[in-house]
Amino acid sequence: MKKAVNNIFIVFLMFWTFDALGQQFPISSHYTVNPYSLNPAFAGASNRSEFFMNYRKDWSSIPGSPQTYRINGNRRIYKNMYIGGELLGDQADIFYRLKAGLSYTYRLQIAQDQFLSFGLAGHLYQSLIRIDQTNADLDDPILRNLDRIFNTSYNTGFGLVYNHNKLFLGFGMPIMMRTKEAYLSSYESVFTFERAFDFYAGNKFDIDYRWEFQPSFVLRKTVNQPLVMDFSGLFIYEKQLWLGALYRSTVLFGLTAGASLQNGMLINYTYEVGAGGIHNRSGGTHEITIGIRKPENDTRYNKSRKKRKDSSLQGYQAKSSEKSTVRQKETREKQRVSKTKTKRQKVDRTRRSPSKMPKYAPYEKF
């Protein structure tokens, strides 16, 4: 009887875990300092190379609660072209998921102080459920050959961002394709990826010469999942210190504090707590980000452009000089031919002219 109860409990745990995956990935609240984590088209938005490390711990009072590790960054490779990469590891008790991705972004200036960025990303996902980490009897027929459930899949993402001065509007599809497991009725359907969409709007306003206010709004929608909305605001002091608050439509509140350190380094911390339901006993959520931003080295691109320009100018000058030399040679040749021709004409006239008549005295003429 005890064995049967254990089997039922394990099966319930499996299905509860599988159902909990509908969120697909934990939601980060640090898009205010690292918008690239939200949308690949944000690469290059700050005109700086960026690298971030992030750690998030949900429901800290519950053993085995979700925790996420994230490393990402982006940099310019040529003119308006940027590349980025991300590595994410997520663990929720016996469930593990790894995500690795690369992105390409092109930033186009459409008017003065207005830019439109296009981003494409490719992702590799590996998911693992460790049944062997439970106290189950793996020799039981129900769980036999299910000590580990493993799956590998691929997907793509897309992003579009409009920027005008301090205003940013973004639309993205972090997951563009619904995976084939979504159509299966077996346990493999727990590895389903549904299409996901998000929308971002943010701006920055000057309060005075020291203070700025940055409001942000994020809307997330996953197919067959509830809509999630974020409202946040940051007060920034002399571009060095900031303090803000967050409200999420899942009845969650958060406080954020951060600072910009020396040599482009920054640190940001968020504490979140929910109201009602499981939040009353789950404890708070902690998230911390450490990053570095380095100004882009425009000198090499300017040098490259100058070198090409100088090379073109030198080539043009060389061609012009060559043409001028040819013209001079042609002119000299014409002059030489003309002189020779003139001399010949004089000689010919001399040869054809009659002999001079002898001089006679007037009286001798007749």
C-alpha positions as CSV (number, residue, x, y, z in Angstrom):
1,M,0.0,0.0,0.0
2,K,2.8,2.3,1.0
3,K,4.5,1.5,-2.3
4,A,1.4,2.3,-4.3
5,V,1.0,5.7,-2.4
6,N,4.6,6.5,-3.3
7,N,4.0,5.7,-6.9
8,I,0.9,7.9,-7.0
9,F,2.8,10.7,-5.3
10,I,5.7,10.5,-7.8
11,V,3.3,10.4,-10.8
12,F,1.5,13.4,-9.3
13,L,4.9,15.2,-8.8
14,M,5.9,14.5,-12.4
15,F,2.6,15.9,-13.8
16,W,2.7,18.9,-11.5
17,T,6.3,19.7,-12.5
18,F,5.4,19.3,-16.2
19,D,2.4,21.6,-15.9
20,A,4.6,24.2,-14.1
21,L,6.7,24.4,-17.2
22,G,4.0,26.3,-19.0
23,Q,5.9,29.5,-18.0
24,Q,8.7,28.1,-20.1
25,F,11.4,30.3,-18.5
26,P,11.6,32.4,-15.4
27,I,10.8,36.1,-15.8
28,S,13.7,38.4,-15.1
29,S,13.0,41.9,-13.7
30,H,16.4,43.3,-14.7
31,Y,15.4,44.4,-18.3
32,T,15.7,48.0,-17.1
33,V,19.5,47.6,-16.9
34,N,19.9,44.8,-19.4
35,P,17.2,45.1,-22.1
36,Y,19.1,42.7,-24.3
37,S,17.9,39.9,-22.1
38,L,14.4,40.8,-23.2
39,N,14.9,41.4,-26.9
40,P,17.9,40.7,-29.1
41,A,17.2,43.9,-31.1
42,F,18.4,45.9,-28.0
43,A,22.0,45.1,-28.9
44,G,23.8,48.3,-29.5
45,A,21.0,50.5,-28.1
46,S,23.4,52.0,-25.5
47,N,26.2,52.4,-28.1
48,R,28.4,50.3,-25.8
49,S,29.6,46.7,-25.6
50,E,27.9,44.9,-22.7
51,F,28.4,41.8,-20.6
52,F,26.1,40.7,-17.8
53,M,25.9,38.0,-15.2
54,N,22.6,37.4,-13.5
55,Y,21.3,35.2,-10.7
56,R,17.7,34.8,-9.6
57,K,16.2,32.7,-6.8
58,D,12.4,32.4,-6.7
59,W,10.4,31.4,-3.6
60,S,13.5,31.4,-1.3
61,S,11.7,29.7,1.6
62,I,10.8,26.6,-0.4
63,P,13.5,23.9,-0.8
64,G,14.1,23.1,-4.4
65,S,12.5,26.3,-5.7
66,P,13.5,27.6,-9.1
67,Q,16.9,29.3,-9.5
68,T,18.3,30.7,-12.7
69,Y,21.8,31.6,-13.8
70,R,22.3,33.8,-16.9
71,I,25.3,35.1,-18.8
72,N,24.8,37.3,-21.8
73,G,26.5,40.1,-23.8
74,N,26.6,41.9,-27.1
75,R,29.1,44.0,-29.1
76,R,29.4,45.8,-32.4
77,I,31.3,43.9,-35.1
78,Y,31.1,46.4,-38.0
79,K,29.4,49.8,-38.4
80,N,25.7,49.1,-37.6
81,M,26.1,45.3,-37.1
82,Y,26.0,43.7,-33.6
83,I,26.3,40.1,-32.4
84,G,25.3,38.8,-29.0
85,G,25.2,35.6,-27.0
86,E,23.4,34.1,-24.0
87,L,23.8,31.1,-21.8
88,L,21.1,30.3,-19.3
89,G,20.7,27.5,-16.8
90,D,17.5,26.9,-14.9
91,Q,16.8,24.4,-12.1
92,A,13.5,23.7,-10.4
93,D,14.0,20.7,-8.0
94,I,14.4,17.7,-10.3
95,F,13.9,19.7,-13.5
96,Y,16.9,21.2,-15.3
97,R,17.0,23.2,-18.5
98,L,19.9,24.8,-20.4
99,K,19.6,27.4,-23.1
100,A,22.4,28.6,-25.4
101,G,21.8,31.2,-28.0
102,L,23.4,33.6,-30.6
103,S,21.9,36.7,-32.1
104,Y,22.6,39.1,-34.9
105,T,21.3,42.7,-34.9
106,Y,21.3,45.4,-37.5
107,R,20.7,49.0,-36.4
108,L,19.4,51.4,-39.1
109,Q,19.2,55.2,-38.8
110,I,15.9,56.2,-40.4
111,A,16.0,60.0,-39.4
112,Q,17.9,62.4,-37.2
113,D,18.1,60.8,-33.7
114,Q,15.8,57.9,-34.8
115,F,16.9,54.3,-35.2
116,L,15.2,51.0,-36.1
117,S,16.9,47.8,-35.0
118,F,16.2,44.3,-36.3
119,G,17.4,41.2,-34.3
120,L,17.4,37.5,-35.0
121,A,18.4,34.8,-32.6
122,G,18.9,31.0,-32.7
123,H,18.6,28.9,-29.6
124,L,19.5,25.4,-28.4
125,Y,17.6,23.9,-25.5
126,Q,18.3,20.9,-23.4
127,S,15.8,19.7,-20.8
128,L,16.3,17.0,-18.2
129,I,14.1,15.6,-15.5
130,R,16.0,13.6,-12.9
131,I,13.6,11.0,-11.5
132,D,16.5,9.3,-9.9
133,Q,16.9,12.2,-7.4
134,T,13.6,11.3,-5.8
135,N,13.0,8.5,-3.3
136,A,11.1,6.5,-5.8
137,D,11.5,2.8,-6.4
138,L,12.9,2.9,-10.0
139,D,12.2,-0.9,-10.3
140,D,8.5,-0.2,-10.2
141,P,6.9,-0.9,-13.6
142,I,5.4,2.6,-13.7
143,L,8.8,4.3,-13.4
144,R,11.0,1.7,-15.1
145,N,13.3,3.3,-17.7
146,L,12.2,6.8,-16.5
147,D,15.2,7.5,-14.2
148,R,16.0,10.4,-16.6
149,I,13.9,12.1,-19.2
150,F,16.0,14.1,-21.7
151,N,15.1,16.2,-24.6
152,T,17.0,18.5,-27.0
153,S,15.3,21.1,-29.3
154,Y,16.0,24.2,-31.3
155,N,14.1,27.4,-31.8
156,T,14.4,30.9,-33.1
157,G,13.6,34.4,-31.9
158,F,13.0,37.8,-33.4
159,G,13.0,41.4,-32.2
160,L,12.2,44.8,-33.5
161,V,13.1,48.0,-31.6
162,Y,12.4,51.7,-32.4
163,N,14.5,54.4,-30.6
164,H,14.0,58.2,-30.7
165,N,16.2,60.1,-28.3
166,K,15.3,58.5,-24.9
167,L,12.2,56.7,-26.1
168,F,12.3,52.9,-26.8
169,L,9.5,50.8,-28.2
170,G,10.1,47.1,-28.7
171,F,8.3,44.0,-30.0
172,G,9.7,40.5,-29.8
173,M,9.0,36.9,-30.3
174,P,11.5,35.0,-28.0
175,I,10.0,31.7,-29.2
176,M,8.8,31.8,-32.8
177,M,8.0,28.1,-33.4
178,R,5.8,25.7,-31.6
179,T,7.7,22.5,-31.1
180,K,6.4,19.2,-32.3
181,E,6.1,17.8,-28.7
182,A,3.1,20.1,-28.3
183,Y,1.1,17.8,-30.5
184,L,2.0,14.6,-28.5
185,S,-0.1,13.1,-25.7
186,S,2.8,11.3,-24.1
187,Y,5.1,12.5,-21.3
188,E,7.3,14.0,-24.0
189,S,4.7,16.8,-24.3
190,V,6.2,18.3,-21.1
191,F,9.0,19.7,-23.3
192,T,6.6,21.8,-25.3
193,F,7.6,25.2,-26.5
194,E,4.7,27.5,-27.3
195,R,5.0,30.7,-29.2
196,A,5.7,33.7,-27.0
197,F,5.4,37.4,-27.6
198,D,6.4,40.5,-25.7
199,F,6.1,44.3,-26.0
200,Y,8.2,46.9,-24.3
201,A,7.8,50.6,-23.9
202,G,10.2,52.8,-21.9
203,N,11.3,56.4,-21.8
204,K,13.5,58.7,-19.7
205,F,12.5,62.1,-18.4
206,D,14.7,64.8,-16.9
207,I,13.4,66.0,-13.5
208,D,16.3,68.5,-13.0
209,Y,19.9,68.5,-13.9
210,R,20.6,65.7,-11.4
211,W,17.6,63.5,-11.4
212,E,15.9,61.4,-14.1
213,F,12.8,59.3,-14.1
214,Q,12.6,56.1,-16.2
215,P,9.2,54.4,-16.5
216,S,8.9,51.1,-18.3
217,F,6.1,48.8,-19.3
218,V,6.4,45.2,-20.4
219,L,3.7,42.9,-21.7
220,R,4.3,39.2,-22.1
221,K,2.0,36.6,-23.7
222,T,2.6,32.9,-24.2
223,V,0.1,30.8,-26.2
224,N,-2.3,29.0,-23.8
225,Q,-0.9,31.0,-20.9
226,P,-2.2,34.0,-19.0
227,L,-1.1,37.5,-20.0
228,V,1.6,39.0,-17.8
229,M,2.2,42.8,-17.4
230,D,5.0,44.7,-15.7
231,F,4.9,48.3,-14.6
232,S,8.1,49.7,-13.2
233,G,9.8,53.1,-12.6
234,L,13.4,54.1,-11.7
235,F,14.6,57.3,-10.2
236,I,18.2,57.9,-11.4
237,Y,20.6,60.3,-9.6
238,E,23.4,61.7,-11.7
239,K,23.4,58.6,-13.8
240,Q,25.3,56.8,-11.0
241,L,22.6,55.6,-8.5
242,W,19.1,54.4,-9.0
243,L,16.1,53.3,-6.9
244,G,12.9,51.9,-8.3
245,A,9.7,49.9,-7.8
246,L,8.0,47.1,-9.8
247,Y,4.4,45.8,-10.0
248,R,3.6,42.6,-11.9
249,S,0.0,41.5,-12.8
250,T,0.6,38.2,-11.0
251,V,0.1,40.3,-7.8
252,L,3.9,40.7,-7.2
253,F,5.7,43.8,-5.9
254,G,9.4,44.5,-6.1
255,L,12.0,47.1,-5.1
256,T,15.1,47.7,-7.1
257,A,18.4,49.5,-6.3
258,G,21.6,49.8,-8.2
259,A,24.7,51.7,-8.9
260,S,27.2,52.4,-11.7
261,L,30.7,51.7,-10.5
262,Q,34.1,52.5,-11.9
263,N,35.3,51.4,-15.3
264,G,31.8,50.9,-16.7
265,M,30.8,48.3,-14.0
266,L,27.3,48.2,-12.5
267,I,25.4,46.3,-10.0
268,N,21.6,45.9,-9.6
269,Y,19.5,44.1,-7.0
270,T,15.8,43.4,-6.8
271,Y,13.7,41.9,-4.1
272,E,10.2,40.7,-5.0
273,V,7.3,39.5,-2.8
274,G,3.9,38.3,-3.8
275,A,0.5,38.8,-2.1
276,G,-1.9,35.9,-1.3
277,G,-1.9,32.3,-2.3
278,I,1.4,30.4,-2.3
279,H,3.3,33.7,-1.8
280,N,2.3,33.9,1.8
281,R,4.7,31.0,2.6
282,S,7.1,31.0,-0.3
283,G,9.3,33.8,0.9
284,G,10.6,36.5,-1.3
285,T,12.5,36.4,-4.6
286,H,16.0,37.7,-5.0
287,E,17.7,38.8,-8.2
288,I,21.1,40.3,-8.7
289,T,23.0,41.4,-11.8
290,I,26.6,42.4,-12.2
291,G,27.6,43.9,-15.6
292,I,30.1,45.9,-17.5
293,R,29.6,48.4,-20.3
294,K,32.5,49.7,-22.5
295,P,32.2,52.5,-25.0
296,E,32.5,51.3,-28.6
297,N,35.8,52.0,-30.2
298,D,34.7,54.2,-33.1
299,T,38.3,55.0,-34.0
300,R,39.0,51.8,-35.8
301,Y,35.8,52.1,-37.9
302,N,36.7,55.8,-38.6
303,K,40.2,54.8,-39.5
304,S,38.9,52.0,-41.7
305,R,36.6,54.5,-43.5
306,K,39.4,57.1,-43.7
307,K,41.8,54.5,-45.1
308,R,39.3,53.5,-47.7
309,K,38.6,57.1,-48.5
310,D,42.4,57.9,-48.7
311,S,42.9,54.8,-50.8
312,S,40.1,55.9,-53.2
313,L,41.5,59.4,-53.3
314,Q,45.0,58.1,-53.9
315,G,43.7,55.9,-56.7
316,Y,41.8,58.7,-58.2
317,Q,44.9,61.0,-58.0
318,A,47.1,58.3,-59.5
319,K,44.6,57.8,-62.4
320,S,44.4,61.6,-62.8
321,S,48.2,61.9,-62.8
322,E,48.4,59.0,-65.4
323,K,45.9,60.7,-67.6
324,S,47.7,64.0,-67.3
325,T,51.0,62.4,-68.2
326,V,49.3,60.8,-71.3
327,R,47.8,64.2,-72.3
328,Q,51.2,65.9,-71.9
329,K,52.9,63.2,-74.0
330,E,50.1,63.6,-76.6
331,T,50.5,67.4,-76.6
332,R,54.3,67.2,-76.9
333,E,53.9,64.7,-79.8
334,K,51.4,67.0,-81.5
335,Q,53.8,69.9,-81.1
336,R,56.7,67.9,-82.4
337,V,54.6,66.7,-85.4
338,S,53.4,70.3,-86.0
339,K,57.0,71.7,-85.9
340,T,58.1,68.9,-88.3
341,K,55.2,69.6,-90.6
342,T,56.0,73.4,-90.6
343,K,59.6,72.8,-91.5
344,R,58.6,70.5,-94.3
345,Q,56.2,73.1,-95.6
346,K,58.9,75.7,-95.6
347,V,61.3,73.5,-97.5
348,D,58.6,72.6,-100.0
349,R,57.8,76.3,-100.6
350,T,61.4,77.1,-101.0
351,R,61.8,74.3,-103.6
352,R,58.8,75.4,-105.6
353,S,59.5,79.2,-105.6
354,P,60.9,80.6,-109.0
355,S,64.5,81.8,-109.3
356,K,65.1,85.5,-108.6
357,M,65.2,87.8,-111.7
358,P,68.6,89.5,-112.4
359,K,68.8,93.2,-111.6
360,Y,69.1,95.5,-114.7
361,A,69.8,99.1,-115.0
362,P,66.7,101.0,-116.3
363,Y,68.2,101.7,-119.6
364,E,69.2,98.1,-120.0
365,K,65.8,96.7,-119.5
366,F,64.9,97.2,-123.1
